[in-house]
Structures are given as C-alpha cells and as structure tokens.
Amino acid sequence: MRMELLLETPLEIEVRSEETRPAKPEKKRKRRRVHIRTKERCPRCKRPFKRSKHFGLVCIRCKTRPSKFYVDLSWKGKRIRIYSFKNGQSLSS
C-alpha cells in the first residue's frame, strides 16, 4: 500500500540549469592602498606630473620628473602620508 502511494505522487527533482543557479558574488577588486605621489609641479610648464606606466611620475609635455615624493597609504580606514625616513631624510629620487 505504501509503495502505491509513493508511485502515485510525482517525484520532484530539482534540476538547476545555468540560468536558474544563484549568481556567484563578483569578486571585489581590491584597490591599491599604497600610492607614490608628489606635491610638486613641472618647473617648466607648471602642470602637475602624470603617472606613466614605464617611467613613474613624469611631465608628459616637458619630460621632467619630480625630485621629492611621498607615500600615501590607507591603514584601517585612516589615510597616512609618509614624507621622510625616520632620520629626517626626505623621500627623493
């Protein structure tokens, strides 16, 4: 009797296709937290320096480079800027 009841009730099989699968959460791209920056401007054209893929910071028009840099980073939600070494020597090229 019990077998008959099981056979009479339709079997429910959950089939998931690619469309019905829950979407995987996209991986969040981590932002770079450390940047090398400068406050200087080009001494010739007075424009800010741009970041070049191969040369670092450079003035695109005059091909000059800054002489002083600072490290800009975030740590535990706070922005930290480092301008010099512990002994007082500035970060320079």
C-alpha positions in Angstrom: 0.0 0.0 0.0 2.7 2.4 0.9 4.5 1.7 -2.4 1.4 2.6 -4.3 1.3 5.9 -2.6 4.8 6.7 -3.4 4.3 5.8 -7.0 1.2 7.8 -7.3 2.8 11.0 -6.0 5.1 12.7 -8.6 8.7 12.8 -7.8 10.1 16.2 -7.5 13.7 16.5 -8.8 15.3 19.8 -8.5 17.3 20.5 -11.7 19.2 23.7 -11.9 20.4 25.0 -15.2 23.0 27.7 -15.7 20.2 30.3 -15.8 18.5 29.2 -12.5 21.6 28.9 -10.4 22.2 31.6 -8.0 24.7 34.1 -9.3 28.1 33.9 -7.7 29.0 37.1 -5.9 31.5 39.0 -8.0 35.0 39.3 -6.6 35.5 42.8 -5.4 38.6 44.2 -6.8 40.9 45.5 -4.1 42.0 49.0 -4.5 45.6 49.6 -4.2 46.2 51.1 -0.9 49.7 52.4 -1.4 50.5 55.2 -3.8 53.6 57.2 -4.6 52.7 60.8 -5.1 54.3 64.3 -5.2 53.1 67.8 -4.4 55.5 69.3 -7.0 54.6 70.6 -10.4 56.7 70.7 -13.5 59.2 73.6 -13.2 58.8 74.5 -16.9 55.1 74.4 -17.7 53.7 74.4 -14.1 51.4 71.4 -14.8 51.0 68.5 -12.3 53.0 65.4 -13.0 51.2 62.4 -14.5 51.7 58.7 -13.8 53.4 56.8 -16.7 53.3 53.1 -16.9 57.1 52.8 -17.6 58.6 55.9 -16.2 56.6 56.6 -13.0 55.7 60.2 -12.4 56.7 62.4 -15.3 55.6 65.6 -17.1 54.3 64.4 -20.4 55.0 67.7 -22.2 58.5 68.5 -20.8 59.7 65.0 -19.9 60.8 66.2 -16.4 60.5 64.2 -13.2 59.8 65.4 -9.7 62.6 65.4 -7.2 60.6 64.7 -4.0 57.9 62.2 -3.3 55.7 61.0 -0.5 54.0 57.6 0.2 50.2 57.8 0.5 48.5 54.8 2.1 45.5 53.8 4.0 45.6 51.6 7.1 42.5 50.5 9.0 40.4 53.3 7.3 42.9 56.1 8.1 45.0 57.9 5.5 48.7 58.0 6.2 51.2 60.1 4.3 54.9 59.5 4.8 57.2 62.3 3.6 60.6 61.3 5.1 62.5 58.5 6.7 62.7 58.2 10.5 66.1 60.0 10.4 64.5 63.1 8.7 65.9 62.4 5.2 63.2 63.2 2.6 62.0 60.7 0.1 63.7 61.7 -3.2 64.7 60.2 -6.5 
